Amino acid sequence: MSAENYLHRARAGAPGAPILFVFHGTGGDENQFFDFGSRLLPEATVISPLGDVSEHGAPRFFRRTGEGVYDLADLARATAQMVAFVTANREKYGASDVIGLGFSNGANILANVMIEQPGLFDAGVLMHPLIPFQPKARMEDANARVLITAGERDPICPVPLTNGLAEYFRGQGDDVTLEWHPGSHEIRPNEIEAVKLFLQPYGA
């Protein structure tokens, strides 16, 4: 069943409220952002899947062959599986807006779903994402709100690639906000405040 494609935590929200999917980073799990998501949108349904790929014991959502080098075939597999999971849970809970929030590897799977399946997510929070390839142009007439947060000295997600991803989404017609901090691959308070502001229209 597609709604059970992943081991996950779920908290049902109010009828007709948004549904928020939260995606952990490498080495995280379904608990990493579950409570955070629940605090961000108290009325929303919150779903937190556990990545089904293990990298030396660290859960991930898709395989890679090195730092910043993705197994593109496995990324395609994971993207299709996640699209089915999100779609099934959106229907199961009768949700209104579909929102995603991911950090690092979780941001990457969310970003690729938004690239490959525009219109599935109404809004996406991409915290320290890395898409190390040129995404395909969007054919569908579907737009989203996108928040990208990043560190100016992040060796995992270089500034030019972060800016390139923002420009890609802008070029597809999405409403994009970028929030920087002067550090590396860690989440800082100004990012959290930017997320809260971004999610205000959905009940944050």
N, C-alpha and C positions, 0 to 999 in steps of 0.2 A: 504494500500500500504506500502510495507516494508520501502521505502525511507522516509515515514512519520510516522514511528513507534513512534517517539519521537517529541515533540515540540523541535525546534532547530533553531539556527541561521546558515546561510550558506553564504559563499562568494565564487563565482565561480572564479577559477584561469585560468591560461593560458591553452590552449588545450594541452593535453598530459603531463601536469605538475603533480607532486604528489598531493595526497589528504591527508590532516592532520585532524584527529579527535581529539578534545580536550575535556576532561572529568573533570568536576568540582568535588570538594570535598563536603563532607556533609555540607549542609547549603549554598553552592554556587548555581550558576545557569548557564544558557547558556551564560551569559556575562562574567563569571569569567576569562576565559582564551582565549576568542575569539580574542580580540585585540592583546594579547600576541602571539597567534598562527599566526595571520596575519603578525605581525612584524617579527617573526622568519622565515617564508617562504613566502615572498611577492608574489611569482608567483603561489603558491599552492592554490588549493581549500581548504577552511577551513570549517569544520562542527563542531558545538558545540551543542550536545543534552542536554536537561534538564532531569534529573533523574525523573522517574515516580513514585517513592515511597516517601512518606512523613513520617519523623520521628519527631513527635511533631512540624510539620510545616517546618522542614528542609529537602529540597530535597535530595534524595539519589537514587542510581541505583538499590539497592536491600535491602531487609530487614535484620535486625539483631535482636537478642533477648537480647543482652548485648554488652558491649565493647569487641570487638574481638571475639564475638560469632555470627556466621553467620547462617541465615536461609538458609540452603543449597538447599532446594527445590526452594526457591525464587531466589537464586543465579543462579540455573540452568535455571529457566524461563527467568531471565534477560539476561543471557549469550546468550541463543538462540535468544532472541529478538534483542540483539545488533548485533549478527552475521548477521542477516537478514538486519538490518538497514545499517551496514557498507557495506555489499555486494551490496545492491541496490544502495547506493549512489556512490560507486566506479564505477558501471556500468553507472549510470545516467550521471556522469561527465566525463566519459572516462579517468579516471586517470591512471597514471603509478604506481609509488610506493604508497603503503598505509602505512601511519605513524600514530601512536597514541601517545598522551601525556595525562597523567592523574595524578592528585594529590589526595592522601589519598583514599577516596572511589572511585574516578574516576580512580586512579591507580589500584585499586582492580578489578574493572570490566574489565579494559583493560588487566590486567594480566590473569584473568580467561578466557577471550576470546582467548588470545594467547596460553593458556594451552589447551583449549578444541578445538580450531580451528586453529591449526598451519598452517602457510602459508597464512592466511588472511592478517595479518600485516607483512610488510617487516621490520619494525622497531618500537620499542616501548620505550617511555620514562615513566618510572614508578617512580613517586616522592612520597616517603614515603608510599610504598605499604605494605599491610599486607595480606598474605595468610596463615591462621592459621591451615592448614591441609596439608598432603602430596599429592601433585598433582600426577595425573596418568602419567605413562610413555607415551611418544609420539610414536605412531605407524606409522605416516606419515613421509616421508622423506622431511621435510620442515624446513628451518632454518631462523632465524631472527637476527637482531642486537637489543640488549637490553641495555638501560642505566637505572640503578637504582640509585636514590639519596636518602639519608637518614640522620637522625640525630643520633649521638652517644648516646644521652640522651633522645631519643624519647620514652616515656612510652607507646604510642599507637602502635608503630611498633618496638618491641624489636630487638636489634642487632642480636641475634642468628637466628630469623625468617627471617630477611632481608638477612643475609648471606646464609641461607638455600634456599631462593628463587633464589638467584644468582647462587648457586650451582646446583639447579634443571635445570635452563635454560642452564647452561654450560653443564650439563650432557646430555641434549637433542641435543647438537651440536650448540647452539646459540653462537654468539659473544657478550659477556657480559662485560660491564664496570660498576664499582661501584664508586660512588662519595659520600664521607661523609663530614659532617660538625660537629662541636663539640656541637651543640645545640639540640633542641627538635623537635617538629612537625611543624616547620616553614620553609619556603623556604628562603634560604640565597643566597647571590650573587654568591658564587662559584658554586652553583647548576645551576644557570642561564647560567654561562659561560660554564659549562659542557654540557648543553643542546645545546647551540649554536655550540660548537665544534662537538658534536655528529651529528647534523643536517647539517653540512657543505656539505656532499655529495649530499644533496637534494636541495641545493640552498640557505642555510642560510647564 
